[in-house]
């Protein structure tokens, strides 16, 4: 009897100890999974916001190139069909972007990507407008979520101030990120995390920007229950997992035992978070070996989800990096990549005592193509012109579009000036071949200016400046000419 009682006690104690350690191990494993998940969410959010920021940068580049000095110039610029086409192109290029907008200094929408001309909308009451109109700051303002006045959807904005010649406030450029599309992305993760799970995105002031499941009347409210600070309140802000049984943010009268982790988003004023309910992370604790198998399968699933998200983030990052260094229309290197390649070419040329050439190319009367045949035809013509230029140079050379109808060709290791002239002639001849787009047939002429390294300059800035002077000299001769730089042009 005593032996049976002792054996029973041993079995019970062993069972209790086993259950205790299984429970502790289960909680620990789920904590690590949740911590890794919020890390992935943070990285994924960084990529999404970076891609939206890149779209905003490209719109601001166009504004800066226009060299707007006063409000009248900005209004004339922003209300043109060209700028509407630009906003539409930037919005369609990124599914997370809901709308792109030019706003005047009085808050009036001058142009936005949904219609041309825009409806009568005034945004002077928005937080981004209030802040940017009063603060001469060129950094991005990340707004509170609002219901878009165009379609009623929840959006939060990335906004930049537009300044005039004397830093006077001319208006605002906006890129709106769809809260509902963001929530749909979170759904792909959250729907597999069990009933009661949630994935959320907050601004750094604890304002809810979006979440899954999407709760419309909670968007824009501030989370004051303290769990966010408790999770990230450590020196590294590492997304510490916490356990709580307090009321949920979106169900204030319902107390639920759950596991929560929040993490700051690198480089941006946002916080991502995720939570599991206790029913989820302990639901199969007292089951047989099938429960262990299920946990293993779930771990594999979490790993699979993590790998999918990491791969998607990698692909997004690769695409964003390409867009950061290449012209969005032609795919040619932009100014940034041109400068990097020029630095390498100059270094090799100095080491091996070689000459380089920079050809500045301006397409003559290209505005006429845009005006008479449409901007769509003009865009296709620019793509074809870029391909023709590439066919005339070597793999070691660089063809770059620096804006509008202007291109720079950087030739490495040329024998003499005549070699650069020959390449310029090949380019002119290639562009002179008939281009057919739809029912439209036409040719393109180009004025070319050439500067030689080191004869005419030892930096990209010097060569570009001198080649530009030579190009304008060729235009003075009647366009469609090739002109070498000489010191008299200074």
Backbone torsions as a table, in degrees:
resi	resn	phi	psi	omega
1	UNK	NA	-50.9	178.8
2	UNK	-61.8	-42.7	179.3
3	UNK	-62.0	-39.9	179.3
4	UNK	-66.5	-39.0	178.7
5	UNK	-65.1	-43.5	178.7
6	UNK	-61.8	-43.3	179.1
7	UNK	-62.7	-39.3	178.4
8	UNK	-63.8	-41.9	178.5
9	UNK	-63.0	-43.4	179.4
10	UNK	-60.0	-43.3	-179.5
11	UNK	-64.2	-43.8	-179.5
12	UNK	-64.3	-46.5	179.6
13	UNK	-62.0	-44.0	178.9
14	UNK	-61.0	-42.0	178.1
15	UNK	-64.1	-43.6	-179.7
16	UNK	-63.5	-44.4	178.8
17	UNK	-62.8	-42.7	179.5
18	UNK	-61.3	-45.8	179.1
19	UNK	-62.4	-40.6	179.6
20	UNK	-60.5	-49.5	-178.7
21	UNK	-68.3	-36.1	175.8
22	UNK	-62.5	-42.0	178.7
23	UNK	-62.8	-46.5	-180.0
24	UNK	-62.5	-44.5	178.8
25	UNK	-63.8	-39.1	178.8
26	UNK	-63.4	-45.1	179.0
27	UNK	-62.9	-43.0	-179.5
28	UNK	-62.8	-46.0	-179.4
29	UNK	-62.7	-43.2	179.6
30	UNK	-65.7	-34.6	177.5
31	UNK	-62.1	-44.8	179.8
32	UNK	-65.3	-39.2	178.4
33	UNK	-63.7	-42.8	179.5
34	UNK	-65.8	-40.3	178.3
35	UNK	-63.1	-43.1	177.5
36	UNK	-65.2	-38.1	-179.7
37	UNK	-62.7	-44.3	179.3
38	UNK	-67.7	-30.1	175.3
39	UNK	-65.0	-42.5	178.2
40	UNK	-66.0	-42.7	177.9
41	UNK	-59.7	-41.2	178.9
42	UNK	-62.6	-46.2	179.0
43	UNK	-64.1	-40.9	179.7
44	UNK	-63.8	-42.0	178.5
45	UNK	-64.6	-39.6	177.2
46	UNK	-57.3	-44.5	-179.2
47	UNK	-65.0	-41.1	-179.1
48	UNK	-65.7	-47.5	-179.3
49	UNK	-66.2	-36.3	178.4
50	UNK	-62.7	-39.8	180.0
51	UNK	-66.8	-38.4	176.5
52	UNK	-67.4	-39.1	177.9
53	UNK	-62.9	-38.4	178.4
54	UNK	-63.5	-41.3	177.0
55	UNK	-62.0	-41.7	178.0
56	UNK	-64.3	-41.1	177.5
57	UNK	-57.7	-44.3	-176.5
58	UNK	-66.8	-34.7	175.9
59	UNK	-68.0	-43.2	179.0
60	UNK	-63.1	-34.1	177.0
61	UNK	-59.5	-42.2	179.1
62	UNK	-65.0	-40.9	178.4
63	UNK	-62.2	-45.0	-178.9
64	UNK	-64.9	-38.6	178.6
65	UNK	-64.2	-26.6	179.5
66	UNK	-72.1	-16.7	177.9
67	UNK	51.6	57.0	-178.0
68	UNK	-77.0	131.5	-174.9
69	UNK	-105.5	-26.3	-176.9
70	UNK	-145.3	174.9	-174.8
71	UNK	-64.7	-37.0	180.0
72	UNK	-61.7	-43.8	178.5
73	UNK	-63.1	-40.1	179.7
74	UNK	-65.2	-41.5	178.9
75	UNK	-63.9	-43.8	178.6
76	UNK	-62.6	-40.7	179.9
77	UNK	-65.0	-49.5	-171.4
78	UNK	-71.7	-24.1	-175.8
79	UNK	-90.7	3.2	179.6
80	UNK	-78.5	155.6	177.5
81	UNK	-59.5	-35.8	-179.9
82	UNK	-56.6	-43.4	-176.2
83	UNK	-73.7	-33.4	173.5
84	UNK	-61.7	-43.8	178.0
85	UNK	-61.0	-38.0	178.0
86	UNK	-62.5	-46.7	-179.5
87	UNK	-63.2	-40.6	178.6
88	UNK	-63.3	-43.4	-178.5
89	UNK	-63.1	-42.1	-179.4
90	UNK	-69.1	-35.4	179.8
91	UNK	-70.4	-42.9	-177.9
92	UNK	-72.8	-22.1	-176.9
93	UNK	-74.5	-13.1	-176.4
94	UNK	-138.9	113.3	-175.0
95	UNK	-63.2	-20.6	-179.2
96	UNK	-77.8	-18.8	-177.9
97	UNK	-84.2	125.2	-178.5
98	UNK	-89.4	-37.7	-175.8
99	UNK	-161.0	151.1	173.1
100	UNK	-126.5	141.5	-167.8
101	UNK	-146.4	144.0	165.7
102	UNK	-104.7	129.9	-178.0
103	UNK	-122.6	134.9	179.8
104	UNK	-77.7	173.8	-176.3
105	UNK	-69.3	-16.4	175.7
106	UNK	-96.7	6.2	178.7
107	UNK	93.2	-6.0	-178.4
108	UNK	-72.6	134.4	175.9
109	UNK	-73.0	118.7	179.3
110	UNK	-86.7	-36.0	-179.9
111	UNK	-161.9	138.6	170.9
112	UNK	-145.9	166.3	-163.7
113	UNK	-77.4	-1.5	-177.0
114	UNK	-90.2	-29.4	-179.2
115	UNK	-160.5	157.0	177.6
116	UNK	-135.5	124.5	-6.2
117	UNK	-71.9	166.3	-176.9
118	UNK	-77.4	159.2	172.8
119	UNK	-69.9	170.0	-178.7
120	UNK	-77.7	95.8	-179.3
121	UNK	-125.9	136.2	176.6
122	UNK	-120.8	129.3	-174.8
123	UNK	-114.1	21.0	-175.9
124	UNK	-66.7	-16.3	179.3
125	UNK	-87.7	-5.0	-177.4
126	UNK	-73.5	150.6	-176.8
127	UNK	-63.4	-38.7	-179.4
128	UNK	-66.1	-38.0	179.7
129	UNK	-68.3	-44.4	-180.0
130	UNK	-58.6	-44.0	-176.3
131	UNK	-72.0	-48.6	-175.5
132	UNK	-68.2	-32.2	179.7
133	UNK	-69.9	-23.0	-177.4
134	UNK	-103.9	-11.6	-176.6
135	UNK	-124.9	121.8	179.7
136	UNK	-80.6	74.7	-179.1
137	UNK	-124.5	136.6	-179.9
138	UNK	-97.2	3.5	179.1
139	UNK	-80.3	163.2	-178.8
140	UNK	-74.0	135.7	173.4
141	UNK	-102.2	128.0	-179.9
142	UNK	-102.8	115.5	-166.8
143	UNK	-85.2	169.6	166.1
144	UNK	-69.4	154.6	176.3
145	UNK	-71.6	140.9	178.6
146	UNK	-138.4	160.2	172.8
147	UNK	-85.1	119.1	-174.6
148	UNK	-57.9	133.0	-179.5
149	UNK	-71.6	-13.1	178.6
150	UNK	-83.2	-43.1	-175.7
151	UNK	-133.2	2.0	176.7
152	UNK	79.3	1.1	-179.1
153	UNK	-82.0	152.0	177.8
154	UNK	-73.8	129.8	-177.6
155	UNK	-142.8	143.6	164.5
156	UNK	-119.8	148.0	-165.8
157	UNK	-111.7	147.6	164.7
158	UNK	-104.2	118.6	-171.4
159	UNK	-125.8	143.2	176.8
160	UNK	-129.4	144.9	177.1
161	UNK	-81.3	141.4	173.9
162	UNK	-108.0	123.0	-178.5
163	UNK	-106.1	153.2	174.4
164	UNK	-92.5	-164.0	-174.4
165	UNK	-61.6	-34.3	-178.5
166	UNK	-110.8	31.7	179.1
167	UNK	63.9	20.1	174.4
168	UNK	-74.4	151.1	-177.1
169	UNK	-74.6	118.1	178.7
170	UNK	-101.3	-28.1	-177.3
171	UNK	160.3	-161.2	-173.7
172	UNK	-138.1	144.7	170.8
173	UNK	-110.9	130.7	-175.2
174	UNK	-120.8	144.4	165.1
175	UNK	-127.5	119.6	-177.2
176	UNK	-96.8	128.9	178.3
177	UNK	-99.6	126.1	-176.2
178	UNK	-73.3	119.8	177.4
179	UNK	-66.5	-33.5	-177.1
180	UNK	-75.7	-36.1	174.9
181	UNK	-67.2	-39.4	175.2
182	UNK	-58.2	-44.3	179.5
183	UNK	-62.5	-37.9	178.8
184	UNK	-64.4	-35.5	175.7
185	UNK	-65.1	-41.3	178.0
186	UNK	-65.7	-30.7	-178.4
187	UNK	-61.1	-33.9	179.6
188	UNK	-60.9	-26.3	176.6
189	UNK	-92.7	-49.0	-169.7
190	UNK	-67.9	-30.8	-175.4
191	UNK	-66.4	-14.8	179.4
192	UNK	-102.7	9.2	-176.9
193	UNK	-102.0	8.2	175.4
194	UNK	96.8	158.6	179.2
195	UNK	-63.7	134.9	-179.6
196	UNK	91.1	-6.9	177.7
197	UNK	-74.1	158.6	177.6
198	UNK	-150.1	152.6	174.4
199	UNK	-131.2	133.5	-172.4
200	UNK	-142.7	159.2	176.1
201	UNK	-130.6	126.0	179.0
202	UNK	-118.6	154.1	163.8
203	UNK	-75.4	163.5	-174.8
204	UNK	-63.4	-17.8	176.6
205	UNK	-90.1	17.6	176.5
206	UNK	72.7	16.8	174.8
207	UNK	-80.7	126.9	-178.8
208	UNK	-72.2	120.3	178.2
209	UNK	-92.4	-43.1	177.0
210	UNK	-164.7	164.2	179.7
211	UNK	-160.8	166.3	166.6
212	UNK	-128.8	131.6	-3.4
213	UNK	-65.2	147.1	-176.4
214	UNK	-74.2	124.4	177.5
215	UNK	-119.1	101.9	-168.9
216	UNK	-57.4	-44.2	-174.2
217	UNK	-79.8	-0.2	176.6
218	UNK	-98.3	-17.4	-179.4
219	UNK	-61.8	131.4	-180.0
220	UNK	91.5	-6.7	177.4
221	UNK	-87.6	160.7	-175.9
222	UNK	-101.2	132.0	178.1
223	UNK	-82.4	111.1	-176.1
224	UNK	-112.6	13.8	-176.5
225	UNK	-83.1	-1.8	171.7
226	UNK	85.5	-7.1	-175.4
227	UNK	-70.4	-29.5	179.4
228	UNK	-64.1	-49.3	179.6
229	UNK	-63.3	-38.3	179.1
230	UNK	-63.2	-34.8	-177.9
231	UNK	-75.4	-42.0	-174.3
232	UNK	-101.0	2.9	-176.3
233	UNK	-80.5	71.3	172.1
234	UNK	-152.5	161.4	-170.4
235	UNK	-53.5	-38.2	-176.0
236	UNK	-89.5	-8.7	-175.1
237	UNK	55.2	46.6	-164.9
238	UNK	-88.0	10.7	177.5
239	UNK	74.1	46.2	-177.9
240	UNK	-61.4	135.9	179.1
241	UNK	-80.1	133.3	177.7
242	UNK	-126.2	158.9	177.0
243	UNK	-115.1	137.2	-178.2
244	UNK	-146.9	154.5	173.7
245	UNK	-125.3	16.0	-179.6
246	UNK	-74.8	174.0	179.7
247	UNK	-61.7	145.4	176.2
248	UNK	-73.7	152.7	-179.1
249	UNK	-60.1	-42.9	-175.9
250	UNK	-97.1	0.7	174.3
251	UNK	-136.2	78.0	-166.2
252	UNK	-64.7	-21.7	-178.2
253	UNK	-99.6	1.4	-176.6
254	UNK	-112.4	118.8	178.8
255	UNK	-94.6	126.5	-175.6
256	UNK	-133.4	130.2	173.0
257	UNK	-72.1	127.5	-176.0
258	UNK	-157.2	165.0	178.2
259	UNK	-112.3	130.0	-171.9
260	UNK	-131.7	144.5	172.9
261	UNK	-143.8	133.3	175.2
262	UNK	-123.1	150.4	-177.3
263	UNK	-145.6	137.3	176.3
264	UNK	-71.0	143.1	178.1
265	UNK	-86.6	125.9	-176.8
266	UNK	-59.8	129.3	173.0
267	UNK	74.8	-1.5	-178.0
268	UNK	-135.7	151.3	-176.9
269	UNK	-82.2	59.2	-179.4
270	UNK	-132.0	161.2	177.9
271	UNK	-134.0	129.2	174.3
272	UNK	-103.7	151.0	-179.8
273	UNK	-149.3	156.5	176.3
274	UNK	-147.6	155.4	179.5
275	UNK	-145.6	147.7	171.4
276	UNK	-115.9	145.1	170.9
277	UNK	-84.8	158.2	178.8
278	UNK	-61.7	-35.4	177.2
279	UNK	-57.8	-31.6	-179.9
280	UNK	-77.9	-52.1	-172.1
281	UNK	-83.4	-8.7	174.2
282	UNK	-123.4	5.2	-172.6
283	UNK	-59.6	-30.8	-176.1
284	UNK	-110.9	18.7	-175.2
285	UNK	-60.5	-40.7	-173.1
286	UNK	-97.6	14.4	175.6
287	UNK	-84.5	172.8	-179.5
288	UNK	-75.8	-161.0	-176.8
289	UNK	-58.1	-24.1	177.0
290	UNK	-59.6	-32.5	176.9
291	UNK	-64.7	-40.7	178.5
292	UNK	-63.1	-44.0	178.5
293	UNK	-60.5	-43.9	179.7
294	UNK	-59.4	-42.7	179.6
295	UNK	-61.6	-41.1	178.5
296	UNK	-62.8	-44.0	178.3
297	UNK	-62.7	-38.5	178.7
298	UNK	-64.8	-40.2	177.9
299	UNK	-60.5	-42.5	177.2
300	UNK	-62.2	-38.9	179.2
301	UNK	-63.6	-44.8	177.7
302	UNK	-60.3	-41.5	178.1
303	UNK	-62.1	-42.5	179.5
304	UNK	-61.8	-45.8	177.9
305	UNK	-60.4	-42.1	179.6
306	UNK	-61.5	-44.7	-179.2
307	UNK	-65.0	-40.3	178.3
308	UNK	-61.6	-44.4	179.8
309	UNK	-65.8	-41.0	179.2
310	UNK	-65.1	-41.0	178.1
311	UNK	-64.4	-41.9	178.7
312	UNK	-64.2	-41.1	178.2
313	UNK	-63.4	-39.5	178.8
314	UNK	-63.5	-45.3	179.7
315	UNK	-63.4	-40.6	178.2
316	UNK	-64.3	-41.8	179.7
317	UNK	-63.4	-41.2	178.3
318	UNK	-61.6	-43.5	-179.8
319	UNK	-65.4	-42.5	-179.3
320	UNK	-64.8	-40.6	178.4
321	UNK	-62.9	-40.6	178.1
322	UNK	-61.4	-44.5	-179.1
323	UNK	-65.4	-30.4	-178.9
324	UNK	-70.6	-23.7	-175.4
325	UNK	-114.4	2.5	-176.9
326	UNK	-133.8	152.7	176.3
327	UNK	-67.6	132.0	-173.2
328	UNK	-66.0	-27.2	-174.8
329	UNK	-89.3	-51.0	-172.9
330	UNK	-95.7	-17.1	-175.7
331	UNK	79.0	1.9	178.3
332	UNK	-74.0	158.0	173.7
333	UNK	-55.0	141.6	175.8
334	UNK	-94.3	-167.9	-176.2
335	UNK	-60.5	-39.0	-177.1
336	UNK	-63.6	-49.9	-179.5
337	UNK	-68.0	-35.8	176.4
338	UNK	-59.2	-43.5	-179.9
339	UNK	-64.1	-40.1	178.2
340	UNK	-62.7	-46.7	-179.2
341	UNK	-67.5	-37.1	179.2
342	UNK	-62.9	-40.5	179.4
343	UNK	-60.0	-42.6	178.5
344	UNK	-66.4	-44.2	-179.8
345	UNK	-61.4	-43.0	-179.6
346	UNK	-63.4	-39.8	179.8
347	UNK	-61.9	-44.7	179.1
348	UNK	-67.3	-38.5	-179.5
349	UNK	-64.6	-41.5	177.8
350	UNK	-64.2	-40.7	-176.9
351	UNK	-66.6	-40.1	-175.2
352	UNK	-104.7	8.3	177.3
353	UNK	55.3	51.5	-179.9
354	UNK	-109.6	162.2	175.1
355	UNK	-99.2	148.3	172.2
356	UNK	-123.1	164.8	176.6
357	UNK	-136.5	141.0	173.4
358	UNK	-117.6	121.0	179.2
359	UNK	-106.4	119.6	177.2
360	UNK	-96.6	119.0	-173.7
361	UNK	-116.6	128.9	174.7
362	UNK	-123.8	123.8	-179.5
363	UNK	-74.3	122.1	-175.6
364	UNK	-74.2	137.3	174.9
365	UNK	55.8	29.8	-177.8
366	UNK	-70.1	-28.4	177.8
367	UNK	-59.1	-31.1	179.4
368	UNK	-63.9	-37.2	178.1
369	UNK	-63.9	-45.9	179.1
370	UNK	-62.1	-43.1	-175.3
371	UNK	-72.4	-38.9	-173.2
372	UNK	-94.2	-25.9	-174.7
373	UNK	-115.3	-9.9	179.4
374	UNK	102.7	155.2	179.9
375	UNK	-69.8	-27.9	177.6
376	UNK	-63.0	-44.0	176.7
377	UNK	-64.3	-40.3	178.4
378	UNK	-60.9	-41.5	178.7
379	UNK	-63.2	-44.8	178.3
380	UNK	-62.5	-38.3	178.8
381	UNK	-63.8	-38.8	178.0
382	UNK	-64.5	-39.1	178.0
383	UNK	-63.5	-44.8	-179.9
384	UNK	-65.0	-41.5	178.2
385	UNK	-60.8	-40.2	178.5
386	UNK	-62.4	-43.0	178.8
387	UNK	-64.2	-39.1	179.2
388	UNK	-64.5	-41.4	178.9
389	UNK	-64.1	-42.0	179.5
390	UNK	-61.6	-33.8	-179.0
391	UNK	-71.4	-12.8	-176.4
392	UNK	-98.8	-2.3	-176.8
393	UNK	-122.8	170.7	179.1
394	UNK	-86.1	167.3	179.2
395	UNK	-61.9	-30.8	-177.8
396	UNK	-78.5	-10.9	179.6
397	UNK	-89.0	166.9	-177.8
398	UNK	-127.6	130.6	171.8
399	UNK	-112.1	124.5	-175.5
400	UNK	-129.1	138.6	171.1
401	UNK	-96.7	123.9	-176.1
402	UNK	-106.9	1.5	175.9
403	UNK	144.5	142.5	175.5
404	UNK	54.0	-121.7	179.5
405	UNK	-110.0	28.5	-178.9
406	UNK	-110.2	135.0	-178.3
407	UNK	-132.3	154.7	172.8
408	UNK	-126.0	130.7	174.6
409	UNK	-111.6	122.8	-179.7
410	UNK	-107.8	113.5	-176.3
411	UNK	-100.4	128.3	-179.6
412	UNK	-96.3	141.7	172.8
413	UNK	51.1	70.0	174.3
414	UNK	-99.4	154.7	-179.4
415	UNK	-73.7	-47.3	-175.2
416	UNK	-158.4	-177.3	-178.9
417	UNK	-61.8	-35.4	-177.6
418	UNK	-62.2	-32.8	178.5
419	UNK	-62.3	-40.0	177.5
420	UNK	-67.5	-39.0	178.0
421	UNK	-61.7	-41.7	179.9
422	UNK	-60.2	-43.5	178.5
423	UNK	-63.1	-43.0	178.8
424	UNK	-61.2	-39.1	177.5
425	UNK	-65.1	-40.0	177.3
426	UNK	-60.6	-42.2	179.6
427	UNK	-64.0	-45.7	178.5
428	UNK	-60.4	-42.1	180.0
429	UNK	-64.3	-41.9	180.0
430	UNK	-64.6	-42.7	-179.8
431	UNK	-67.9	-26.5	-178.1
432	UNK	-74.1	-12.5	177.7
433	UNK	-70.0	144.2	-175.0
434	UNK	-60.4	132.0	175.5
435	UNK	-107.3	130.1	178.7
436	UNK	-118.6	120.6	177.2
437	UNK	-126.0	109.1	-174.6
438	UNK	65.1	-122.5	177.9
439	UNK	-98.4	3.4	-177.9
440	UNK	-95.5	131.9	177.2
441	UNK	-127.7	132.3	-177.8
442	UNK	-162.3	171.2	175.8
443	UNK	-122.9	164.1	179.8
444	UNK	-121.7	134.5	173.0
445	UNK	-108.0	156.2	-176.8
446	UNK	-141.6	137.7	171.5
447	UNK	-96.5	131.5	-173.9
448	UNK	-122.4	133.5	171.9
449	UNK	-118.7	137.7	-174.3
450	UNK	-122.4	134.1	172.0
451	UNK	-127.7	141.9	-174.1
452	UNK	-110.7	134.6	172.3
453	UNK	-93.8	133.6	2.0
454	UNK	-97.0	7.6	-173.5
455	UNK	-61.1	-38.5	-173.6
456	UNK	-111.3	5.5	179.7
457	UNK	157.6	154.5	-178.7
458	UNK	-117.6	5.5	176.3
459	UNK	-130.1	161.4	178.4
460	UNK	-61.0	-40.1	-178.9
461	UNK	-61.4	-44.5	-179.2
462	UNK	-65.6	-46.8	-179.2
463	UNK	-63.1	-42.3	-179.1
464	UNK	-65.1	-41.2	179.2
465	UNK	-62.2	-45.7	-177.2
466	UNK	-72.3	-37.7	176.5
467	UNK	-65.9	-34.7	176.8
468	UNK	-64.0	-42.8	176.7
469	UNK	-61.3	-42.9	178.8
470	UNK	-63.9	-38.6	179.3
471	UNK	-62.7	-42.7	178.8
472	UNK	-67.3	-31.1	174.7
473	UNK	-64.2	-38.7	177.9
474	UNK	-66.9	-34.8	175.8
475	UNK	-65.2	-38.3	179.1
476	UNK	-62.7	-24.4	178.5
477	UNK	-81.3	-0.1	178.8
478	UNK	116.8	11.6	179.0
479	UNK	69.6	166.4	-178.8
480	UNK	55.9	36.7	176.7
481	UNK	-119.0	167.9	175.9
482	UNK	-119.9	130.0	-176.6
483	UNK	-134.1	127.5	171.9
484	UNK	-81.7	143.7	177.6
485	UNK	-69.7	141.6	167.3
486	UNK	-137.8	159.5	-171.1
487	UNK	-63.5	-23.0	178.9
488	UNK	-62.8	-24.0	-178.6
489	UNK	-68.5	-23.0	177.4
490	UNK	-65.9	NA	NA
